[in-house]
């Protein structure tokens, strides 16, 4: 995690925890009856990913359950969306260019001081640097309880990460895996004891999605996907499947919503649209700030990812009463019931994806039935209430244990 060409004097300055954003002025004062939870994340980038959004969401939710909350990050873009919106708690920055060497040692000492000064009781980490740098300091030097949050199948890891996770496998008190598939990976690859790893699905507030299907457009079918533009999301596979279906469904329109995180891949997609003669049938919708409104005019949702942990986009699409076609990666098959709420297909298989989309597009009554079943599945398994009940029970258990 290198951040370029700071001056020599600046490099010699010891890292200090900086307050980026203060919490609300009407927040209750610190109290021993309100345990302090620190949510630690590697970075707050300009465009937030699913993990960063989960951190912010937990920060909004946890005070209602009796917890004091702070967020700590090791890097922050000044234009990060996390800093632009109202924050429910303090956000701190411990600027760190490297997670090893003299600078890291000074940062570890500073972090220990911070944890003790702020009387942090439990640290929950997200992503590799937070797990492997903040986690050990919090547990061994800060004497806090520690939870790792595992959100993917290790797609961002290098060999050093794999080794470090195995060496530190006994460190966390608990590991939250975002899906059963991620839980199995954590047990099998990281070799963490099964009784310390549990699946915690992302929860959704259904109140924002009620009645959304009532305003769906009656024009030609709209097939959409939502996900920042990165190769791992498989948008190129979606484009090739769209090219197969376009002649069969002459009024169908296809769309991708998401910010461009990999410009080279975006350029490839634009060239592919032209190559496949889909200019009039395909739209790049860009960043969508009002997802319920975007999905309101859709008829079918597709997630062609090459890798996933657990897709928030799938749950949101099902909450919008959309049938979902998704690839069999990560936790997708735990959200989508094949044949009941949509279809599950192999990754990288254009023909299988096109066939599943064709099946649903050709049967509007089946699409509606799948959409209704998907919404009910979200209500049964993937709500905010279910997520928070499980998470708070773990917090209470850990905090009550010496």
C-alpha positions as CSV (number, residue, x, y, z in Angstrom):
1,X,0.0,0.0,0.0
2,X,2.4,2.7,-1.3
3,X,1.2,6.3,-1.7
4,X,3.9,7.9,-3.8
5,X,6.3,10.7,-3.4
6,X,5.9,12.4,0.0
7,X,8.9,14.5,1.2
8,X,11.6,12.9,3.3
9,X,10.6,15.0,6.3
10,X,7.0,13.9,5.9
11,X,8.1,10.2,5.7
12,X,9.9,10.6,9.0
13,X,6.9,12.0,10.8
14,X,5.3,9.2,12.9
15,X,1.8,8.1,11.8
16,X,-0.9,9.7,13.8
17,X,-4.6,8.9,14.1
18,X,-6.5,11.8,12.5
19,X,-10.1,12.6,12.8
20,X,-11.5,12.9,9.3
21,X,-15.2,13.4,10.2
22,X,-16.7,14.0,13.6
23,X,-19.8,12.1,14.7
24,X,-23.2,13.8,15.3
25,X,-23.2,16.6,17.8
26,X,-26.2,15.1,19.6
27,X,-24.5,11.6,20.1
28,X,-24.7,10.3,23.6
29,X,-21.4,10.7,25.6
30,X,-19.2,7.7,26.0
31,X,-20.5,5.3,28.7
32,X,-19.3,2.0,30.0
33,X,-22.8,0.7,29.4
34,X,-22.3,1.4,25.6
35,X,-19.5,-0.9,24.5
36,X,-17.3,0.8,21.8
37,X,-17.1,-1.1,18.5
38,X,-14.4,-0.1,16.0
39,X,-15.1,-1.0,12.4
40,X,-11.7,-1.1,10.5
41,X,-11.4,-1.0,6.8
42,X,-8.4,-0.8,4.4
43,X,-9.5,2.3,2.6
44,X,-12.4,4.6,1.8
45,X,-12.0,5.1,-2.0
46,X,-13.8,7.6,-4.1
47,X,-16.2,4.9,-5.3
48,X,-17.3,2.7,-2.5
49,X,-17.6,-1.0,-2.9
50,X,-19.8,-3.4,-1.1
51,X,-17.5,-3.9,1.9
52,X,-17.2,-0.1,2.5
53,X,-21.0,0.3,2.2
54,X,-21.5,-2.5,4.8
55,X,-19.2,-0.6,7.2
56,X,-21.2,2.6,6.9
57,X,-24.5,0.7,7.2
58,X,-23.4,-1.0,10.4
59,X,-22.3,2.4,11.7
60,X,-25.8,3.6,11.2
61,X,-27.5,0.6,12.7
62,X,-25.4,-0.3,15.8
63,X,-26.2,2.7,18.0
64,X,-29.8,1.6,18.1
65,X,-28.6,-1.7,19.7
66,X,-26.7,0.1,22.5
67,X,-23.2,0.4,20.9
68,X,-20.9,3.3,20.5
69,X,-19.3,3.1,17.0
70,X,-16.2,4.5,15.3
71,X,-14.7,3.8,11.9
72,X,-10.9,3.6,11.2
73,X,-9.3,3.4,7.8
74,X,-5.7,3.2,6.6
75,X,-6.3,5.4,3.5
76,X,-9.0,7.8,2.4
77,X,-9.7,9.6,-0.9
78,X,-10.6,13.2,0.0
79,X,-13.6,12.8,-2.4
80,X,-14.7,9.5,-1.0
81,X,-18.5,9.1,-0.9
82,X,-18.1,8.1,2.8
83,X,-16.9,11.6,3.6
84,X,-19.4,13.4,1.5
85,X,-22.6,12.0,3.2
86,X,-23.7,12.5,6.8
87,X,-21.8,10.2,9.1
88,X,-23.4,8.6,12.1
89,X,-20.0,8.3,14.0
90,X,-16.4,9.5,14.0
91,X,-14.3,8.4,11.0
92,X,-10.5,8.2,11.8
93,X,-7.5,7.9,9.5
94,X,-4.3,6.1,10.4
95,X,-2.3,6.9,7.3
96,X,-0.1,3.9,6.5
97,X,2.0,3.5,3.4
98,X,3.4,0.1,4.2
99,X,2.2,-2.6,6.6
100,X,5.8,-3.6,7.5
101,X,9.0,-1.8,8.5
102,X,9.7,1.1,10.8
103,X,6.6,3.1,9.8
104,X,4.4,0.1,10.5
105,X,5.9,-0.3,13.9
106,X,5.3,3.4,14.8
107,X,1.7,3.0,13.4
108,X,1.2,0.0,15.6
109,X,2.2,2.0,18.7
110,X,-0.1,4.8,17.7
111,X,-3.0,2.4,17.1
112,X,-2.5,0.8,20.5
113,X,-2.6,4.2,22.2
114,X,-5.8,5.0,20.2
115,X,-7.5,1.8,21.2
116,X,-6.8,2.3,24.8
117,X,-7.6,6.0,24.8
118,X,-11.0,5.4,23.1
119,X,-11.7,2.4,25.3
120,X,-12.4,0.1,22.3
121,X,-14.0,-3.2,23.3
122,X,-14.3,-5.0,20.0
123,X,-12.7,-4.5,16.6
124,X,-14.3,-5.8,13.4
125,X,-12.0,-5.7,10.4
126,X,-12.8,-5.7,6.7
127,X,-10.2,-6.8,4.0
128,X,-6.7,-7.9,4.1
129,X,-4.7,-5.0,5.6
130,X,-7.2,-4.5,8.3
131,X,-7.4,-8.2,9.1
132,X,-3.6,-8.7,9.1
133,X,-2.3,-5.4,10.5
134,X,-5.0,-3.8,12.6
135,X,-6.3,-7.2,13.8
136,X,-3.2,-8.5,15.6
137,X,-2.5,-5.1,17.2
138,X,-6.1,-4.8,18.4
139,X,-6.1,-8.3,19.8
140,X,-2.6,-8.6,21.2
141,X,-1.7,-5.1,22.2
142,X,-5.1,-3.4,22.5
143,X,-6.7,-6.4,24.3
144,X,-9.9,-6.1,22.4
145,X,-12.1,-8.8,21.0
146,X,-11.6,-9.4,17.3
147,X,-13.9,-10.3,14.4
148,X,-12.7,-10.8,10.8
149,X,-15.2,-10.2,8.1
150,X,-14.6,-12.4,5.0
151,X,-16.4,-11.1,1.9
152,X,-14.8,-12.9,-1.0
153,X,-13.0,-16.0,-2.2
154,X,-9.5,-14.5,-1.8
155,X,-9.4,-12.8,-5.3
156,X,-7.3,-10.0,-4.1
157,X,-4.7,-12.1,-2.2
158,X,-1.1,-12.7,-3.0
159,X,1.0,-15.6,-1.6
160,X,2.0,-13.5,1.4
161,X,-1.6,-13.0,2.3
162,X,-2.3,-16.7,2.2
163,X,0.6,-17.4,4.4
164,X,-0.3,-14.7,6.9
165,X,-3.9,-15.8,7.2
166,X,-2.8,-19.3,8.0
167,X,-0.2,-18.2,10.5
168,X,-2.8,-16.0,12.3
169,X,-5.7,-18.4,12.0
170,X,-6.1,-18.6,15.8
171,X,-6.2,-14.9,16.3
172,X,-9.8,-13.8,15.6
173,X,-12.5,-14.6,18.2
174,X,-14.9,-15.0,15.4
175,X,-15.0,-14.8,11.6
176,X,-18.1,-13.6,9.7
177,X,-18.3,-15.1,6.2
178,X,-20.7,-13.4,3.8
179,X,-21.9,-16.8,2.4
180,X,-21.7,-20.5,3.0
181,X,-19.3,-20.8,0.1
182,X,-17.0,-18.2,1.6
183,X,-17.3,-19.9,5.0
184,X,-16.1,-23.2,3.4
185,X,-13.2,-21.4,1.8
186,X,-12.2,-19.8,5.1
187,X,-12.2,-23.2,6.8
188,X,-10.5,-25.2,4.1
189,X,-8.0,-22.6,2.9
190,X,-7.3,-20.4,5.9
191,X,-7.7,-23.5,8.2
192,X,-9.8,-21.6,10.8
193,X,-11.7,-23.9,13.2
194,X,-15.3,-24.3,11.9
195,X,-16.8,-23.4,15.3
196,X,-15.3,-19.9,15.0
197,X,-16.6,-19.2,11.4
198,X,-20.3,-18.4,10.8
199,X,-22.2,-17.2,7.9
200,X,-23.7,-13.7,8.2
201,X,-25.7,-12.8,5.2
202,X,-26.1,-9.1,4.2
203,X,-29.5,-7.8,5.2
204,X,-31.8,-5.5,3.3
205,X,-34.3,-3.0,4.5
206,X,-37.4,-4.0,2.5
207,X,-39.3,-0.8,3.1
208,X,-37.5,0.9,0.2
209,X,-38.6,-1.8,-2.2
210,X,-42.3,-2.2,-1.5
211,X,-44.5,-1.8,-4.5
212,X,-41.6,-1.3,-6.8
213,X,-42.9,-3.7,-9.4
214,X,-46.1,-1.8,-9.9
215,X,-44.4,0.9,-12.0
216,X,-42.5,-1.4,-14.3
217,X,-42.5,-0.3,-17.9
218,X,-44.9,-2.1,-20.4
219,X,-42.5,-1.5,-23.3
220,X,-40.1,-4.2,-24.6
221,X,-38.3,-6.3,-22.0
222,X,-35.5,-4.7,-20.1
223,X,-32.6,-6.9,-19.0
224,X,-30.2,-5.2,-16.5
225,X,-27.2,-5.9,-14.4
226,X,-25.7,-3.7,-11.6
227,X,-22.1,-3.7,-10.6
228,X,-19.1,-1.5,-11.0
229,X,-17.3,-2.1,-14.3
230,X,-14.5,-4.5,-13.5
231,X,-13.5,-7.7,-15.4
232,X,-14.5,-9.9,-12.5
233,X,-18.1,-8.9,-13.0
234,X,-18.3,-10.6,-16.4
235,X,-20.0,-7.8,-18.3
236,X,-18.4,-9.1,-21.5
237,X,-20.2,-12.4,-21.1
238,X,-23.5,-10.5,-20.7
239,X,-22.8,-8.6,-23.9
240,X,-22.2,-11.7,-25.9
241,X,-25.3,-13.3,-24.5
242,X,-27.2,-10.2,-25.4
243,X,-26.0,-10.5,-29.0
244,X,-27.5,-14.0,-29.2
245,X,-30.8,-12.8,-27.8
246,X,-31.2,-9.5,-29.7
247,X,-32.5,-11.0,-33.0
248,X,-34.9,-13.3,-31.1
249,X,-36.3,-10.4,-28.9
250,X,-36.3,-7.4,-31.2
251,X,-37.8,-5.0,-28.6
252,X,-35.5,-6.1,-25.7
253,X,-33.0,-3.7,-24.3
254,X,-29.9,-4.5,-22.2
255,X,-28.2,-2.3,-19.6
256,X,-25.3,-2.1,-17.2
257,X,-25.4,0.2,-14.2
258,X,-22.1,0.9,-12.4
259,X,-19.2,3.2,-12.2
260,X,-16.1,2.5,-14.3
261,X,-13.3,1.2,-12.0
262,X,-11.2,-0.4,-14.8
263,X,-11.1,2.0,-17.7
264,X,-9.3,-0.5,-20.0
265,X,-12.0,-3.1,-19.5
266,X,-14.6,-0.4,-20.1
267,X,-13.0,0.4,-23.4
268,X,-13.1,-3.3,-24.3
269,X,-16.8,-3.4,-23.5
270,X,-17.5,-0.3,-25.7
271,X,-15.6,-1.9,-28.6
272,X,-17.5,-5.1,-28.1
273,X,-20.8,-3.3,-28.2
274,X,-19.8,-1.9,-31.6
275,X,-18.4,-5.3,-32.8
276,X,-21.7,-7.0,-31.9
277,X,-23.8,-4.3,-33.5
278,X,-25.6,-3.6,-30.2
279,X,-25.3,0.2,-30.2
280,X,-29.1,0.7,-30.3
281,X,-29.8,-2.1,-27.9
282,X,-27.3,-1.6,-25.1
283,X,-26.9,1.2,-22.5
284,X,-24.2,2.0,-20.0
285,X,-26.2,3.7,-17.3
286,X,-23.3,4.8,-15.2
287,X,-23.5,5.2,-11.5
288,X,-27.1,4.8,-10.3
289,X,-27.8,6.6,-7.0
290,X,-31.5,5.6,-6.9
291,X,-31.4,1.8,-7.4
292,X,-35.1,1.2,-6.7
293,X,-36.0,3.6,-9.5
294,X,-33.6,2.0,-11.9
295,X,-34.9,-1.5,-11.2
296,X,-38.5,-0.2,-11.4
297,X,-38.4,-0.4,-15.2
298,X,-36.5,-3.7,-15.5
299,X,-38.0,-7.1,-16.2
300,X,-35.1,-9.4,-15.7
301,X,-31.8,-9.1,-13.7
302,X,-28.6,-10.9,-14.6
303,X,-25.3,-11.3,-12.7
304,X,-22.6,-12.8,-14.9
305,X,-19.8,-12.5,-12.4
306,X,-16.6,-14.6,-12.5
307,X,-16.2,-14.4,-8.7
308,X,-18.4,-13.2,-5.8
309,X,-18.6,-13.5,-2.1
310,X,-22.3,-12.7,-1.7
311,X,-23.9,-10.2,-4.1
312,X,-26.0,-7.4,-2.6
313,X,-27.2,-6.7,-6.1
314,X,-28.9,-10.1,-6.3
315,X,-30.8,-9.5,-3.0
316,X,-31.8,-6.0,-4.2
317,X,-33.1,-7.3,-7.5
318,X,-35.1,-10.0,-5.8
319,X,-36.5,-7.4,-3.4
320,X,-37.6,-5.6,-6.5
321,X,-39.5,-8.7,-7.5
322,X,-37.2,-9.4,-10.5
323,X,-36.3,-12.9,-11.6
324,X,-32.5,-13.3,-11.4
325,X,-30.1,-15.2,-13.7
326,X,-26.7,-15.5,-12.0
327,X,-23.5,-17.5,-12.3
328,X,-22.7,-20.3,-9.9
329,X,-19.9,-18.5,-8.0
330,X,-19.6,-17.6,-4.4
331,X,-22.9,-17.3,-2.6
332,X,-25.0,-16.7,-5.7
333,X,-26.7,-20.1,-5.5
334,X,-27.5,-19.5,-1.8
335,X,-29.5,-16.4,-2.7
336,X,-31.1,-17.6,-6.0
337,X,-33.1,-20.8,-5.9
338,X,-32.5,-22.4,-9.3
339,X,-35.9,-22.8,-11.0
340,X,-37.8,-21.0,-8.3
341,X,-36.5,-17.4,-8.1
342,X,-34.4,-17.5,-11.2
343,X,-31.7,-19.6,-12.8
344,X,-28.1,-20.4,-11.9
345,X,-25.7,-21.0,-14.8
346,X,-21.9,-21.8,-15.0
347,X,-19.6,-18.8,-15.2
348,X,-17.9,-17.9,-18.5
349,X,-20.6,-19.8,-20.4
350,X,-22.3,-17.4,-22.9
351,X,-24.6,-20.1,-24.3
352,X,-25.9,-21.2,-20.9
353,X,-26.4,-17.6,-19.9
354,X,-28.3,-16.8,-23.1
355,X,-30.4,-20.0,-22.7
356,X,-31.5,-19.1,-19.1
357,X,-32.4,-15.5,-20.1
358,X,-34.3,-16.8,-23.1
359,X,-36.3,-19.2,-20.9
360,X,-37.5,-16.4,-18.7
361,X,-38.0,-13.8,-21.4
362,X,-40.2,-16.3,-23.3
363,X,-42.5,-16.9,-20.3
364,X,-43.8,-13.7,-18.7
365,X,-45.9,-15.6,-16.2
366,X,-42.9,-17.6,-15.1
367,X,-40.9,-14.4,-14.7
368,X,-43.6,-12.9,-12.5
369,X,-43.8,-16.0,-10.4
370,X,-40.1,-16.1,-9.9
371,X,-40.1,-12.4,-9.0
372,X,-42.7,-12.9,-6.3
373,X,-40.8,-15.9,-5.0
374,X,-37.6,-13.9,-4.9
375,X,-39.1,-11.1,-2.9
376,X,-40.5,-13.6,-0.4
377,X,-37.1,-15.2,-0.1
378,X,-35.6,-11.9,0.8
379,X,-38.3,-11.3,3.4
380,X,-37.6,-14.7,4.9
381,X,-33.8,-14.8,4.9
382,X,-32.1,-11.6,4.0
383,X,-33.5,-8.7,6.0
384,X,-31.7,-6.2,8.2
385,X,-33.5,-7.5,11.2
386,X,-32.2,-11.0,10.7
387,X,-28.6,-9.8,10.1
388,X,-28.6,-7.5,13.1
389,X,-30.1,-10.2,15.4
390,X,-27.3,-12.6,14.6
391,X,-24.5,-10.0,14.7
392,X,-25.5,-8.5,18.0
393,X,-25.8,-12.0,19.5
394,X,-22.2,-12.6,18.6
395,X,-21.1,-9.2,20.0
396,X,-22.9,-9.9,23.3
397,X,-21.4,-13.3,23.6
398,X,-17.9,-12.1,23.0
399,X,-18.1,-9.1,25.2
400,X,-19.5,-11.2,28.0
401,X,-16.5,-13.6,27.8
402,X,-13.3,-12.7,29.7
